Amino acid sequence: MFQIDFTPDALEDLQLFRAFEQRQIIEAIETQLPYQPTQPTRNRKQLRPNALAEWELRNR
């Protein structure tokens, strides 16, 4: 099991979202990433190389 640590930058970025969206994002991260975070799944997809993010995480 992996430990999830939010960086200060990540917490600052979360402030751009409404409280409801913040809770959804945090819940998706804490639900989907503690176990095998680098394993692609239906809700987790590795993106093509880019400067913004390596993975896409969907909560559906």
Sequence and secondary structure as in RCSB ss.txt:
>XXXX:A:sequence
MFQIDFTPDALEDLQLFRAFEQRQIIEAIETQLPYQPTQPTRNRKQLRPNALAEWELRNR
>XXXX:A:secstr
       HHHHHHHTTS HHHHHHHHHHHHHHSSS TTS  SSEEE  S SS SEEE   
